[in-house]
């Protein structure tokens, strides 16, 4: 009887131990999964390895073991929410709510994330991720003979207003002679958090082409910008880290940009980044955010998550026949179509600038000049420019 009783006790203990082990494994697995919001709704990411998260479709995202939250709490109050939080930085504000960049000790990332996600005063939370390593710019080399150019713009000879144009792109070369008279108000690199936006390598010159379309001086030499009196806010955004994108738009907001040009696409857009962009668009100076549709020849809504935001103006490209260019993204998320090739400034002097990047830059330049001329609602006058079309007027050919 005693032997039977002892075996029964041992067997029961084994069962309890196995159950506790299974529970512990389950809890650990849950700690390695993150649920948060994106522009498309709730998403779940699992840990892939020390440097990547993976979603349910098998797509990997780089993550830097930092956390982005939206809260009404102060820096000190956030710091006290977990013992393993090393640093808390404010990177944006949305009204009286602050966006924080939280750095936990690396080995406690999931613990800190879980604790913050359960706190009632943390309104939004997400990991700081990068869907791709480099921002996908929307510029391609397209022969000028295959495209149209904007003409007969209803613009004034003497601008009434000073307009600020923020360009979020890769590097800028402001030593180009076309920019001798240009006013560069501010330069910033959100990746490095430095007050500089110059190009860092031979392919880091997409931003130079965008600014050339918008603001090269008008002297009938080289190229002429559409809105040459614009004051430029140069934001060198190379990566797709959510924290850097948030900082980029916050800088444009703080500098009171009237026009913000984004000649790139983003395959994933987090909820907090979306809220920051929507907040920038609602500023009292009514800034207009211009985004390129992208060059995949697919639905813009699916390829470029920026295009799904109601507060941005999405620009696709037309071909020489006035139809949608074969490479241009299209669909209900596109607002306007514009020419897809224009001569602009480049690292080696001048170059043809094509794709929806140039289409967006053309629209940004026209909007900036209309604002400079005192037009209160420039988007209502945009299609007065020859070869600029509202999306509902264009069919895919």
C-alpha positions in Angstrom: 0.0 0.0 0.0 2.8 2.4 0.9 4.6 1.6 -2.4 1.4 2.2 -4.4 0.9 5.5 -2.5 4.4 6.7 -3.1 4.2 5.9 -6.8 0.8 7.7 -7.0 2.4 10.8 -5.4 5.4 10.7 -7.7 3.2 10.2 -10.8 1.0 13.2 -9.7 4.1 15.4 -9.2 5.3 14.5 -12.7 2.0 15.4 -14.2 2.0 18.8 -12.4 5.6 19.4 -13.4 4.8 18.7 -17.1 1.8 21.0 -16.9 3.9 23.8 -15.4 6.6 23.3 -18.0 4.1 23.5 -20.8 2.5 26.6 -19.2 6.0 28.2 -18.9 6.8 27.4 -22.6 3.5 28.9 -23.7 4.0 32.1 -21.7 7.5 32.4 -23.2 6.1 32.0 -26.7 3.5 34.6 -26.0 6.3 37.0 -24.9 7.9 36.5 -28.3 4.8 37.8 -30.1 3.7 41.4 -30.5 0.3 42.6 -31.4 -0.2 46.2 -32.5 -2.0 48.4 -35.0 -1.0 49.3 -38.5 -2.8 51.3 -41.2 -4.6 48.1 -42.2 -5.7 47.1 -38.7 -4.3 44.8 -36.0 -1.2 42.8 -36.9 0.8 40.2 -35.0 4.5 39.8 -35.4 6.6 36.9 -34.0 10.3 36.9 -33.2 12.2 35.5 -36.1 15.7 36.0 -34.7 17.6 38.6 -32.8 17.3 41.2 -35.6 14.0 40.4 -37.3 10.3 40.0 -36.6 8.1 38.1 -39.0 4.4 38.5 -39.8 1.8 35.8 -40.5 2.5 36.0 -44.3 6.2 35.2 -43.7 7.4 38.7 -44.4 10.4 39.8 -42.3 10.9 43.2 -40.7 14.1 44.5 -39.1 13.6 45.7 -35.5 16.0 47.5 -33.3 14.7 46.5 -29.9 13.1 49.9 -29.3 9.5 50.7 -28.7 7.3 53.5 -29.8 4.4 54.6 -27.7 1.7 57.3 -27.6 0.8 58.5 -24.1 -0.2 61.5 -21.9 2.4 60.5 -19.3 5.7 62.4 -18.8 9.2 61.2 -19.6 9.8 60.4 -15.9 6.5 58.6 -15.5 7.3 56.5 -18.6 10.7 55.7 -17.3 9.2 54.4 -14.0 6.9 51.9 -15.7 9.6 49.2 -15.9 13.0 48.8 -14.2 14.7 47.8 -17.4 13.9 51.0 -19.4 17.2 52.7 -20.2 16.0 55.8 -22.1 12.9 57.6 -23.0 12.8 60.3 -25.8 10.0 62.5 -27.1 10.0 62.3 -30.9 6.6 63.9 -31.7 3.4 65.3 -30.3 -0.2 64.8 -31.4 -2.1 67.6 -29.6 -1.4 67.0 -25.9 -0.4 63.4 -26.5 3.3 62.6 -26.8 5.1 60.0 -29.0 7.9 58.4 -27.1 10.9 56.4 -28.3 11.6 53.9 -25.5 14.9 52.0 -25.3 14.8 49.0 -23.0 17.7 46.8 -22.1 18.0 44.6 -25.1 17.5 41.3 -23.3 14.3 42.6 -21.7 12.7 44.0 -24.9 9.7 41.6 -24.8 9.2 42.0 -21.1 9.1 45.8 -21.3 6.9 45.7 -24.4 4.4 43.5 -22.6 4.4 45.6 -19.5 3.9 48.9 -21.4 1.1 47.3 -23.6 -0.9 46.5 -20.5 -0.6 49.9 -18.9 -3.8 52.0 -19.1 -2.0 55.2 -19.8 -0.2 53.8 -22.9 -2.6 54.7 -25.6 -0.8 53.1 -28.6 2.3 50.9 -28.7 4.4 49.3 -31.5 7.9 48.0 -32.1 10.3 50.3 -34.0 10.6 48.4 -37.2 11.9 48.9 -40.8 9.9 47.0 -43.5 12.8 47.5 -46.0 16.4 48.5 -45.3 16.2 51.6 -47.6 13.4 54.0 -48.5 12.0 53.0 -51.9 12.2 56.1 -54.0 9.9 56.3 -57.1 12.3 57.6 -59.7 13.2 55.9 -62.9 14.9 57.0 -66.1 12.1 57.5 -68.7 12.9 58.9 -72.2 11.6 62.4 -72.5 10.1 61.6 -76.0 7.7 59.2 -74.4 6.2 61.6 -71.9 4.5 65.0 -71.7 5.6 68.1 -69.8 3.5 70.4 -67.7 2.6 73.6 -69.6 0.5 76.8 -69.3 0.6 76.9 -65.5 -1.7 79.6 -64.1 1.1 81.1 -62.1 1.9 84.7 -61.2 5.0 86.7 -62.2 5.6 88.1 -58.8 4.8 85.8 -55.8 2.9 87.4 -52.9 3.8 84.8 -50.3 6.9 83.0 -49.1 6.2 79.2 -49.2 8.1 76.6 -47.3 8.6 73.2 -49.0 9.8 70.2 -47.0 11.3 67.5 -49.0 11.7 64.1 -47.3 14.1 62.1 -49.5 17.7 60.9 -49.6 20.7 63.2 -50.0 20.8 66.8 -51.3 23.6 68.6 -53.0 23.0 72.3 -52.4 26.4 73.2 -54.0 24.8 72.8 -57.4 24.9 76.2 -59.2 21.1 75.9 -59.8 20.7 76.5 -56.0 22.9 79.6 -55.7 19.9 81.7 -54.8 18.0 79.1 -52.9 17.0 79.6 -49.3 17.6 76.4 -47.3 15.9 77.0 -44.0 16.8 73.8 -42.3 18.6 70.5 -42.8 18.0 67.3 -40.8 18.8 63.6 -40.9 16.4 61.7 -38.7 18.3 58.5 -39.0 21.5 60.1 -37.6 19.6 62.8 -35.7 22.0 65.4 -37.1 21.5 68.9 -38.6 22.7 67.8 -42.1 21.1 66.5 -45.2 24.0 66.2 -47.7 24.4 63.2 -49.9 26.7 60.5 -48.4 27.4 58.3 -51.5 27.2 58.3 -55.3 23.6 57.0 -55.4 22.4 59.3 -52.6 21.1 62.0 -55.0 17.4 61.4 -55.5 16.6 64.4 -53.2 18.8 66.6 -55.4 16.6 65.8 -58.4 13.4 66.5 -56.5 14.5 69.9 -55.3 15.7 70.8 -58.8 12.2 70.2 -60.2 10.7 72.3 -57.5 13.1 75.1 -56.8 16.0 75.4 -59.3 16.5 79.1 -60.2 14.7 80.4 -63.3 17.4 81.9 -65.5 16.9 80.0 -68.8 20.2 78.2 -68.1 20.2 74.5 -67.3 16.8 73.8 -65.8 14.2 76.1 -64.3 12.3 75.2 -61.2 8.5 75.5 -61.0 8.6 77.4 -57.7 12.0 78.9 -57.4 11.2 81.3 -54.6 10.3 78.4 -52.2 12.2 78.1 -49.0 13.4 74.5 -48.6 13.4 72.2 -45.5 15.7 69.4 -46.5 15.1 66.1 -44.6 17.4 63.3 -45.5 15.4 60.2 -44.9 17.2 57.1 -46.1 15.8 54.3 -43.9 12.2 53.1 -43.2 12.5 52.9 -39.4 9.1 54.1 -38.0 10.9 56.3 -35.5 12.8 58.1 -38.3 9.7 58.6 -40.4 7.9 60.1 -37.4 10.8 62.4 -36.7 10.9 63.5 -40.4 7.2 64.5 -40.4 7.5 66.1 -37.0 10.4 68.3 -38.3 8.2 69.4 -41.3 5.5 70.3 -38.8 7.7 72.2 -36.5 9.2 74.1 -39.4 5.7 75.0 -40.6 6.1 73.5 -44.0 3.4 74.5 -46.5 4.1 71.7 -48.9 5.7 68.3 -48.1 7.0 66.2 -50.9 7.4 62.4 -50.5 8.6 60.8 -53.7 8.7 57.3 -52.3 6.6 54.4 -51.4 6.1 52.6 -48.1 5.0 48.9 -48.0 4.0 49.1 -44.3 2.7 52.0 -42.3 2.3 51.7 -38.5 -0.7 53.2 -36.6 1.3 55.8 -34.7 3.1 57.0 -37.9 -0.3 57.3 -39.6 -1.5 59.4 -36.7 1.5 61.7 -36.8 1.1 62.3 -40.6 -2.6 63.0 -40.1 -1.8 65.4 -37.4 0.8 67.2 -39.6 -1.8 67.5 -42.4 -4.3 69.1 -40.0 -2.0 71.9 -38.9 -3.3 75.5 -38.9 -1.2 76.5 -42.0 -3.0 73.7 -44.0 0.1 71.9 -45.4 -0.3 69.8 -48.5 1.5 66.4 -48.4 2.3 65.1 -51.9 3.1 61.4 -52.3 4.2 59.4 -55.4 2.0 56.5 -56.3 4.9 54.2 -57.0 6.3 52.4 -60.1 5.1 48.8 -59.8 2.2 49.1 -62.3 -0.2 47.8 -59.5 -2.9 49.1 -57.2 -1.3 52.0 -55.2 -3.4 51.2 -52.2 -1.7 47.8 -51.9 1.9 48.8 -52.8 2.2 52.2 -51.1 0.6 52.3 -47.7 1.1 56.1 -47.6 -1.4 56.4 -50.4 -4.2 55.0 -48.3 -4.1 58.0 -46.0 -7.0 60.5 -46.7 -4.8 63.5 -45.8 -2.2 63.0 -48.6 -2.3 63.8 -52.3 -1.2 60.8 -54.3 0.3 61.3 -57.8 0.7 58.8 -60.6 2.2 59.2 -64.0 0.8 59.6 -67.5 2.3 58.6 -70.8 2.5 60.5 -74.1 -1.0 59.6 -75.1 -2.5 61.0 -71.8 -3.2 57.5 -70.4 -1.7 56.0 -67.2 1.9 55.1 -67.8 2.5 51.3 -67.8 4.9 51.5 -64.8 2.6 53.8 -62.7 0.6 52.5 -59.8 -3.1 53.3 -60.2 -6.5 52.8 -58.6 -8.8 54.6 -56.1 -5.9 55.8 -53.9 -4.5 58.0 -56.7 -5.7 61.6 -56.8 -3.9 63.1 -59.8 -1.7 62.1 -62.7 1.1 64.2 -64.0 4.0 63.9 -66.6 6.6 61.4 -65.7 9.8 62.9 -67.1 11.5 66.2 -66.7 15.0 67.5 -66.8 16.5 68.2 -63.4 19.6 68.7 -61.3 21.9 65.8 -60.6 25.2 64.9 -59.1 27.0 65.3 -62.5 25.1 68.4 -63.5 21.7 67.6 -65.1 19.8 64.4 -65.9 16.4 63.2 -67.0 14.2 62.5 -63.9 11.4 60.1 -64.5 8.8 57.9 -62.8 6.1 58.9 -60.3 8.9 60.6 -58.2 9.1 63.3 -60.8 5.3 63.4 -61.2 5.0 64.1 -57.5 7.7 66.7 -57.5 6.0 68.5 -60.4 2.7 68.6 -58.5 4.5 69.8 -55.4 6.2 72.6 -57.4 2.9 73.7 -58.9 1.1 73.6 -55.5 4.0 75.6 -54.0 3.8 78.2 -56.7 0.1 78.5 -56.5 0.4 79.1 -52.8 3.1 81.7 -53.4 0.7 83.4 -55.8 -1.9 83.7 -53.1 -4.3 80.9 -54.3 -6.1 79.8 -51.1 -7.1 76.4 -52.3 -4.4 75.4 -54.8 -5.6 71.8 -55.4 -8.8 73.2 -57.0 -6.6 75.0 -59.6 -4.1 72.2 -60.1 -5.8 70.8 -63.2 -5.7 74.2 -64.9 -2.1 73.3 -65.7 -2.0 71.5 -69.0 -1.2 67.7 -68.7 -2.1 67.6 -65.0 -5.2 65.4 -64.6 -7.6 64.5 -61.8 -7.6 60.7 -61.4 -11.3 60.2 -62.4 -10.5 61.7 -65.8 -7.9 59.2 -66.7 -8.4 55.5 -67.6 -5.7 52.8 -67.7 -4.7 52.2 -71.3 
